[in-house]
């Protein structure tokens, strides 16, 4: 069994978590979230391939990818709108927003 694809998936997932914890901008956190979703999708496909249930692994990977795209679209549109209104899109700006 080749461990390289699974280690790559774990690395992508870890880099995504690290990016979400260390970035202060909304776009950086969203990109970290997307990297985490890509790592989870790759892990699902690799595990599905190794367990000889390839179709279920690919479907689970597709669900992870689609589940990662939906918040990404909403977050990017929110970030662009926030940047348009305040010329800055950091998490510190979100603390100062009022209803």
Secondary structure, DSSP 8 states (H G I E B T S, - for coil): ---HHHHHHHHHHHHHHHHHHH--BHHHHHHHHHHHHHHHHHHHHHHHHHTT-HHHHHHHHHHHHHHHHHHHHHHHHHHHHHHHHHS--BHHHHHT---
